[in-house]
């Protein structure tokens, strides 16, 4: 199991595993930037995806794949973290760097609210912080 992070969104705390074997550079950049705080918005063209901008840049591309429910992805071109909280068809591939391992249902509730009320605060920390 890789290193774990916690995602604090609304009233929920969600646990995720960093996929260091799949995306080593992206995971290092994420870890170095912790805690990451942003304003979460719902994707308008892709259903069941939320995203927020982060001050991270990763040199080069790694593991671009179509994300699935529970994946955490990073779009280098847009400097955004994307969270795929349910079944969806993404517009294209992104660097998958993490996977939700705990409280997906809580994330789904909070993320769905971002459609009507964008700008929900999100914080990503190392697990236990």
HUCORBEL-V478778 format. One record per helix or strand of 2 or more residues. SS is the DSSP state (alpha for helix, beta for strand). FROM is the first residue (numbers start at 1). TO is the last residue. If there is no record, write none. Layout:
[[SS/FROM/TO] [SS/FROM/TO]]
This chain:
[[beta/4/9] [beta/12/18] [alpha/24/33] [beta/36/42] [beta/49/53] [beta/64/65] [beta/71/75] [beta/80/84] [beta/94/102] [alpha/104/113] [beta/120/126]]
